């Protein structure tokens, strides 16, 4: 089949995850993922839903009104079991939303570093450290959501950062099977493990039923 999906993102990492997933799957033969045209000119919607699924569906439906084609949108983040799923949909703004203020000597920290530091503070004295990266994808056309799929990567939160690669919570996210954090593995390994890629692979069989 020949099908183009327009991803509602300009993030090269996300686009690469989708491309790697498509290339590794025979079902995806003929499926191309391209950035949504003129995305930078479209006002972003308020991502005000309490779940990844809600935000993914909201974004897919919204952006699909700006093109006649199929639009793919995702929402993803970190879920820590001992924190009842936090930071969840607030993963990118975890420390900010909590009003977390590090010591004055740490004011120059990046957003990712603040989020990691706040997560470590929240998990002090917590023994259960299981967590996962979770992604939900939604596909829409003409304002209507047609398909959803999700994917995840299981791991655990360390008590200190390890590795200089990746972004977000990667330096704290430990992969037991590899004995390394997400920040210690290669880009190739990361794209193979990607929760976003796994969600896309889960969606691929459903794409064969879409009208072209």
C-alpha positions as CSV (number, residue, x, y, z in Angstrom):
1,X,0.0,0.0,0.0
2,X,1.0,3.6,-0.5
3,X,0.0,6.0,2.3
4,X,1.4,9.2,3.7
5,X,0.8,10.2,7.3
6,X,1.4,13.8,8.4
7,X,3.0,14.0,11.9
8,X,1.9,17.0,14.0
9,X,5.5,17.6,15.1
10,X,8.7,19.2,14.0
11,X,10.8,17.2,16.5
12,X,13.4,15.3,14.4
13,X,13.6,12.6,17.1
14,X,10.0,11.8,16.9
15,X,10.0,11.7,13.1
16,X,13.1,9.4,13.3
17,X,11.3,7.1,15.7
18,X,8.4,6.7,13.3
19,X,10.7,6.2,10.3
20,X,12.8,3.5,12.1
21,X,9.6,1.7,13.1
22,X,8.3,1.8,9.6
23,X,11.5,0.6,8.1
24,X,11.7,-2.4,10.5
25,X,8.2,-3.6,9.7
26,X,7.1,-5.4,6.5
27,X,3.5,-4.2,7.1
28,X,4.7,-0.6,6.7
29,X,5.9,-1.0,3.1
30,X,4.7,2.0,1.2
31,X,3.9,4.0,4.4
32,X,5.7,7.4,4.7
33,X,5.6,9.7,7.7
34,X,6.1,13.4,6.8
35,X,5.9,16.6,9.0
36,X,2.5,18.3,8.7
37,X,2.9,21.1,6.1
38,X,3.1,24.6,7.5
39,X,2.9,23.3,11.1
40,X,4.8,26.4,12.4
41,X,2.0,28.7,11.2
42,X,-0.8,26.8,13.0
43,X,-1.6,28.0,16.6
44,X,-1.0,25.1,19.0
45,X,-4.1,23.8,20.9
46,X,-4.3,23.7,24.7
47,X,-3.2,20.2,25.9
48,X,-5.5,20.2,28.8
49,X,-6.5,16.6,29.0
50,X,-5.5,14.5,32.1
51,X,-4.2,11.5,30.1
52,X,-1.8,10.8,27.2
53,X,-4.7,9.3,25.2
54,X,-6.8,12.4,25.7
55,X,-4.1,14.8,24.6
56,X,-3.1,12.6,21.6
57,X,-6.7,12.5,20.4
58,X,-7.1,16.2,21.0
59,X,-4.0,17.1,18.9
60,X,-4.8,14.6,16.1
61,X,-8.3,15.9,15.7
62,X,-7.3,19.5,15.9
63,X,-4.4,19.4,13.4
64,X,-6.3,17.2,11.0
65,X,-8.6,20.1,10.2
66,X,-5.6,21.8,8.5
67,X,-5.0,19.2,5.8
68,X,-7.1,16.8,3.8
69,X,-4.7,13.9,4.7
70,X,-4.2,11.6,7.7
71,X,-2.6,13.3,10.7
72,X,-0.6,11.5,13.4
73,X,-0.2,13.0,16.8
74,X,1.3,11.7,20.0
75,X,1.5,12.4,23.7
76,X,4.0,10.8,25.9
77,X,6.0,10.9,29.1
78,X,7.2,9.2,32.2
79,X,5.0,7.2,34.6
80,X,6.4,6.3,38.0
81,X,4.5,3.6,39.9
82,X,5.3,4.8,43.4
83,X,4.1,8.3,42.5
84,X,0.8,7.0,41.1
85,X,1.8,7.7,37.6
86,X,3.5,11.0,38.0
87,X,4.8,13.0,36.2
88,X,2.6,11.7,33.5
89,X,1.2,14.4,31.2
90,X,3.2,16.9,33.1
91,X,6.5,15.3,32.3
92,X,7.9,18.2,30.4
93,X,6.9,20.8,33.0
94,X,7.0,18.7,36.2
95,X,9.2,20.9,38.3
96,X,7.6,24.1,37.0
97,X,4.1,23.0,37.7
98,X,5.1,22.0,41.2
99,X,6.7,25.4,41.9
100,X,10.0,23.5,42.7
101,X,12.8,26.0,43.5
102,X,16.3,24.5,43.7
103,X,19.0,26.1,45.7
104,X,20.3,29.5,44.4
105,X,23.5,27.8,43.3
106,X,21.5,25.6,40.9
107,X,19.4,28.3,39.3
108,X,21.2,27.8,36.0
109,X,19.9,24.3,35.6
110,X,18.0,23.4,32.3
111,X,14.4,22.4,32.4
112,X,15.3,18.8,32.0
113,X,17.8,19.0,34.9
114,X,15.2,20.7,37.1
115,X,12.7,18.0,36.3
116,X,15.2,15.3,37.1
117,X,16.2,16.9,40.4
118,X,12.6,17.3,41.4
119,X,11.8,13.7,40.6
120,X,14.7,12.6,42.8
121,X,13.4,14.8,45.6
122,X,9.9,13.2,45.3
123,X,11.4,9.7,45.4
124,X,13.6,10.1,48.4
125,X,13.2,7.1,50.7
126,X,11.0,5.3,48.2
127,X,12.2,1.7,47.6
128,X,9.8,0.8,44.8
129,X,11.3,2.6,41.7
130,X,9.6,0.9,38.7
131,X,8.6,3.2,36.0
132,X,7.9,3.4,32.2
133,X,8.1,5.7,29.3
134,X,4.6,5.6,27.8
135,X,3.3,6.9,24.4
136,X,-0.2,7.1,22.9
137,X,-0.6,7.8,19.2
138,X,-3.8,9.0,17.6
139,X,-4.6,9.2,13.9
140,X,-7.3,11.5,12.6
141,X,-8.7,12.9,9.4
142,X,-11.0,15.8,8.9
143,X,-11.3,16.4,12.7
144,X,-12.3,12.8,13.5
145,X,-10.0,10.4,15.3
146,X,-9.9,7.1,13.5
147,X,-7.2,5.0,15.3
148,X,-5.2,5.0,18.5
149,X,-2.3,2.8,19.7
150,X,0.1,2.9,22.6
151,X,3.6,1.6,23.5
152,X,5.8,1.6,26.5
153,X,9.3,0.8,27.7
154,X,9.7,-0.6,31.3
155,X,12.5,0.5,33.5
156,X,13.4,1.9,36.9
157,X,14.4,5.3,38.4
158,X,17.9,5.5,39.7
159,X,19.0,7.5,42.7
160,X,21.4,9.6,40.6
161,X,22.0,10.4,37.0
162,X,24.1,8.3,34.6
163,X,25.1,9.0,31.1
164,X,25.3,12.1,28.9
165,X,23.1,11.2,26.0
166,X,19.4,11.5,25.4
167,X,17.2,14.1,27.0
168,X,14.4,14.4,29.5
169,X,14.5,11.7,32.2
170,X,16.9,9.5,30.2
171,X,19.8,9.8,32.7
172,X,17.6,8.4,35.5
173,X,15.7,5.8,33.5
174,X,17.5,2.5,33.9
175,X,16.9,-0.4,31.6
176,X,17.5,-3.7,33.6
177,X,18.0,-5.9,30.5
178,X,20.8,-3.7,29.2
179,X,22.2,-2.6,32.6
180,X,22.3,0.9,31.3
181,X,20.2,4.0,31.4
182,X,18.5,5.6,28.3
183,X,21.3,8.2,28.4
184,X,24.0,5.5,28.1
185,X,22.8,3.7,25.0
186,X,23.3,4.5,21.4
187,X,20.8,6.4,19.3
188,X,20.3,3.2,17.2
189,X,19.5,1.2,20.3
190,X,17.2,4.0,21.6
191,X,15.2,4.2,18.4
192,X,14.8,0.4,18.5
193,X,13.5,0.6,22.1
194,X,11.5,3.8,21.7
195,X,8.0,3.8,23.3
196,X,7.0,6.0,20.4
197,X,8.3,3.5,17.9
198,X,6.5,0.7,19.7
199,X,3.2,2.6,19.6
200,X,3.7,3.2,15.9
201,X,4.4,-0.5,15.3
202,X,1.2,-1.3,17.2
203,X,-0.8,1.0,14.9
204,X,0.6,-0.3,11.7
205,X,-1.7,-3.4,11.2
206,X,-4.7,-1.0,11.6
207,X,-3.5,1.2,8.8
208,X,-4.2,-1.4,6.2
209,X,-7.9,-0.9,6.6
210,X,-7.8,2.9,6.0
211,X,-9.3,4.2,2.8
212,X,-6.7,5.8,0.6
